[in-house]
Structures are given as C-alpha cells and as structure tokens.
Amino acid sequence: MPKLVKLYIKNVALGFAIAGVFVALLLWFNVMNLWHLVSTSDSGILAVGILWFMNGIVFAGVQFGYAVMSLAGKDDEPRGGMRITPDLQRDLVPVRVPAQRSNRQVHRR
C-alpha cells in the first residue's frame, strides 16, 4: 500500500477517534441538555451516530490536513522578503512649483 494511503487511513481513524471522544464529552457534560434528549428519545442512538459521523468527517479532514502540511521540511534559506541593497544616499531636493491663478470665481456664503 502506498505511503500516502497509509497516512490517510491512519489520520482518518485518528480523526474519528477524536470525534468519538468529543461526542462522549458532549454527552458526559450534558451540553445543552443533550444527554437528556438522547436518552429519552426513541431515535437517540441514531442521533448520536449521526453526530459522531459528521464530527468525524470534520475532525478527520482537519487531522489529515495537519498531517500533510507538517510533511514539509523546514526552509533553512531565506526565500524572499527584504533584499540586501547597497546603502543609498537620499538627499531632499527642493522643487519650485509656480502658483497658477484660476479663472473660476469662488462663491462664498
């Protein structure tokens, strides 16, 4: 099996395990009275299964994305930003601009 497929399966399984822990904590701490809703409903098991599956998709995607992005090696060399430039002498030079009169009349109130 290719290494990328192994990486994908491992991280998706880890993401679904994290989602299982997350849903268990939601039920344990009775967030928004979730435990009562699940335990008193006849379709509570289905609700917990769907909650776990949907959170599993999200956590698996995040886990796999993190694993893929962490595969990149560290860059030892600078790749951009400030370039080394010679010291330039910048002198201010005054520039005279002659004033021009406009032919428009200014209306004052």
C-alpha positions as CSV (number, residue, x, y, z in Angstrom):
1,M,0.0,0.0,0.0
2,P,1.4,3.5,-0.8
3,K,2.6,5.6,2.0
4,L,0.1,8.3,1.3
5,V,-2.8,5.9,1.6
6,K,-1.4,4.6,4.9
7,L,-1.1,8.2,6.1
8,Y,-4.7,8.9,5.0
9,I,-6.2,5.9,6.7
10,K,-4.2,6.4,9.9
11,N,-5.2,10.1,10.2
12,V,-8.8,9.5,9.3
13,A,-9.1,6.8,12.0
14,L,-7.4,9.2,14.5
15,G,-9.9,12.0,13.5
16,F,-12.9,9.7,14.0
17,A,-11.4,8.6,17.4
18,I,-11.1,12.3,18.4
19,A,-14.7,12.8,17.2
20,G,-15.8,9.9,19.4
21,V,-14.1,11.5,22.4
22,F,-15.7,14.8,21.6
23,V,-19.2,13.4,21.3
24,A,-18.7,11.4,24.5
25,L,-17.6,14.6,26.3
26,L,-20.7,16.4,24.9
27,L,-22.9,13.7,26.4
28,W,-21.0,13.4,29.6
29,F,-21.2,17.2,30.4
30,N,-24.8,17.3,29.2
31,V,-24.1,20.3,26.9
32,M,-27.4,22.0,26.0
33,N,-29.2,19.1,27.8
34,L,-28.1,16.7,25.0
35,W,-27.9,13.6,27.2
36,H,-31.5,14.0,28.3
37,L,-32.6,14.5,24.7
38,V,-30.7,11.4,23.5
39,S,-31.6,9.1,26.4
40,T,-35.4,9.9,26.3
41,S,-35.8,9.7,22.6
42,D,-36.5,6.5,20.7
43,S,-34.1,7.6,17.9
44,G,-31.4,8.8,20.3
45,I,-28.9,6.2,19.1
46,L,-29.3,7.3,15.5
47,A,-28.8,11.0,16.6
48,V,-25.6,10.1,18.4
49,G,-24.4,8.1,15.5
50,I,-25.0,10.9,13.0
51,L,-23.4,13.4,15.4
52,W,-20.3,11.2,15.7
53,F,-20.1,10.6,12.0
54,M,-20.5,14.3,11.0
55,N,-18.0,15.4,13.6
56,G,-15.7,12.5,12.5
57,I,-15.7,13.9,8.9
58,V,-14.7,17.3,10.1
59,F,-12.0,16.1,12.6
60,A,-10.6,13.5,10.1
61,G,-10.3,16.3,7.4
62,V,-8.5,18.6,9.9
63,Q,-6.3,15.8,11.1
64,F,-5.3,14.7,7.6
65,G,-4.7,18.3,6.5
66,Y,-2.5,18.9,9.5
67,A,-0.5,15.7,8.8
68,V,0.0,16.6,5.1
69,M,1.1,20.2,5.9
70,S,3.5,19.0,8.5
71,L,5.3,16.8,6.0
72,A,7.1,19.8,4.5
73,G,10.7,20.3,5.6
74,K,12.0,23.4,7.2
75,D,13.4,26.1,5.0
76,D,17.0,27.0,6.0
77,E,17.5,29.7,3.5
78,P,15.6,32.9,3.2
79,R,13.2,32.8,0.2
80,G,12.1,36.4,-0.1
81,G,11.3,39.5,1.8
82,M,13.9,42.2,2.3
83,R,16.7,42.0,-0.2
84,I,20.2,43.2,0.6
85,T,20.6,46.5,-1.1
86,P,23.5,48.9,-1.1
87,D,23.1,51.9,1.1
88,L,21.6,54.7,-1.0
89,Q,22.1,58.3,-0.1
90,R,18.8,60.1,-0.3
91,D,19.0,63.9,-0.4
92,L,16.0,66.1,-0.4
93,V,15.9,68.5,-3.3
94,P,13.5,71.5,-3.2
95,V,11.3,71.8,-6.2
96,R,9.6,75.1,-7.0
97,V,6.1,75.0,-8.4
98,P,4.7,78.2,-9.7
99,A,1.2,79.1,-8.5
100,Q,-1.4,79.4,-11.1
101,R,-4.5,81.6,-10.9
102,S,-7.7,80.0,-11.9
103,N,-10.4,81.9,-13.9
104,R,-13.1,80.5,-11.8
105,Q,-14.8,82.7,-9.2
106,V,-15.2,81.3,-5.8
107,H,-18.7,81.8,-4.3
108,R,-18.7,82.5,-0.6
109,R,-21.7,82.3,1.6
